[in-house]
């Protein structure tokens, strides 16, 4: 149970630190690529957890704070109503992921 969560967290923290280092050294292209990866990882947290062997519901509550942090970053690190758009986006994607994966079970094999 913990291995996928720790893997996701480790990758996220590594990307987060790398984007700070890239920004501090004026590596604009690398910064943008890493920011895009962080955005994708945040938007699809439940699906990524599912892909790496975890349960998508483990991302249910963390995506709210991750979405707020992403909104904060895209709002220029200032309070803005656009932060709510990011929070709503990640919550809607997480909800859709949970509902979509709820019925995603392999078909039963028949012997014959």
C-alpha positions as CSV (number, residue, x, y, z in Angstrom):
1,X,0.0,0.0,0.0
2,X,2.7,2.5,0.9
3,X,5.1,1.8,-2.0
4,X,3.0,3.6,-4.7
5,X,2.3,6.5,-2.4
6,X,6.0,6.9,-1.5
7,X,7.0,6.5,-5.1
8,X,4.5,9.2,-6.2
9,X,5.7,11.5,-3.4
10,X,9.4,10.9,-4.1
11,X,8.9,11.8,-7.8
12,X,6.9,14.9,-6.9
13,X,9.4,16.2,-4.3
14,X,12.3,15.5,-6.8
15,X,10.5,17.4,-9.5
16,X,9.6,20.2,-7.1
17,X,13.2,20.7,-5.9
18,X,14.5,20.4,-9.5
19,X,12.1,23.2,-10.7
20,X,13.3,25.5,-7.9
21,X,16.9,24.8,-8.9
22,X,16.1,25.4,-12.6
23,X,14.4,28.7,-11.7
24,X,17.3,29.8,-9.5
25,X,19.8,29.2,-12.3
26,X,17.7,30.7,-15.1
27,X,17.2,27.5,-17.0
28,X,13.9,28.6,-18.5
29,X,13.3,25.6,-20.8
30,X,14.1,23.1,-18.1
31,X,11.9,25.0,-15.6
32,X,9.0,25.0,-18.0
33,X,9.3,21.2,-18.8
34,X,9.5,20.4,-15.1
35,X,6.5,22.7,-14.3
36,X,4.5,20.9,-17.0
37,X,5.4,17.5,-15.5
38,X,4.4,18.7,-12.0
39,X,1.1,20.0,-13.5
40,X,0.3,16.7,-15.2
41,X,1.3,14.8,-12.0
42,X,-1.0,17.0,-9.9
43,X,-4.0,16.9,-12.3
44,X,-3.9,13.1,-12.7
45,X,-2.7,12.1,-9.2
46,X,-5.3,9.3,-8.8
47,X,-4.7,7.9,-12.2
48,X,-0.9,7.9,-11.8
49,X,-1.3,6.2,-8.4
50,X,-3.5,3.6,-10.1
51,X,-0.9,3.0,-12.9
52,X,1.9,2.4,-10.4
53,X,0.0,-0.1,-8.4
54,X,-1.8,1.9,-5.8
55,X,-5.4,2.9,-5.1
56,X,-6.6,6.0,-6.7
57,X,-8.7,6.9,-3.6
58,X,-5.5,7.6,-1.8
59,X,-5.1,10.8,-3.8
60,X,-8.7,12.0,-2.9
61,X,-7.7,14.5,-0.2
62,X,-4.1,15.4,-1.1
63,X,-5.2,16.6,-4.6
64,X,-7.1,19.5,-2.9
65,X,-3.9,20.9,-1.4
66,X,-1.9,20.0,-4.5
67,X,-4.4,21.8,-6.7
68,X,-4.3,24.9,-4.4
69,X,-0.5,24.9,-4.6
70,X,-0.6,24.6,-8.3
71,X,-3.1,27.4,-8.6
72,X,-1.0,29.5,-6.3
73,X,2.1,29.0,-8.5
74,X,0.1,29.8,-11.7
75,X,-1.4,32.9,-10.1
76,X,2.1,34.3,-9.6
77,X,2.2,33.3,-5.9
78,X,-0.5,35.8,-5.0
79,X,-4.0,35.2,-3.8
80,X,-6.4,35.0,-6.7
81,X,-9.8,33.6,-7.5
82,X,-8.1,31.5,-10.3
83,X,-6.6,29.2,-7.6
84,X,-10.2,27.9,-7.1
85,X,-10.3,26.9,-10.8
86,X,-7.2,24.6,-10.3
87,X,-8.8,23.1,-7.1
88,X,-12.1,22.4,-8.9
89,X,-10.2,21.0,-11.9
90,X,-8.2,18.5,-9.8
91,X,-11.3,17.5,-7.8
92,X,-13.3,16.9,-10.9
93,X,-10.6,14.9,-12.6
94,X,-10.1,12.9,-9.4
95,X,-13.8,12.2,-9.2
96,X,-13.9,11.2,-12.8
97,X,-10.9,8.9,-12.3
98,X,-12.5,7.2,-9.3
99,X,-15.8,6.7,-11.1
100,X,-14.1,5.5,-14.3
101,X,-11.8,3.0,-12.5
102,X,-14.7,1.8,-10.3
103,X,-15.9,-0.4,-13.2
104,X,-12.5,-1.1,-14.7
105,X,-12.1,-4.7,-13.8
106,X,-10.8,-7.4,-16.1
107,X,-13.3,-9.7,-17.6
108,X,-13.6,-13.1,-16.0
109,X,-11.8,-15.7,-17.9
110,X,-13.7,-18.7,-19.1
111,X,-12.0,-22.0,-19.3
112,X,-13.1,-23.4,-22.6
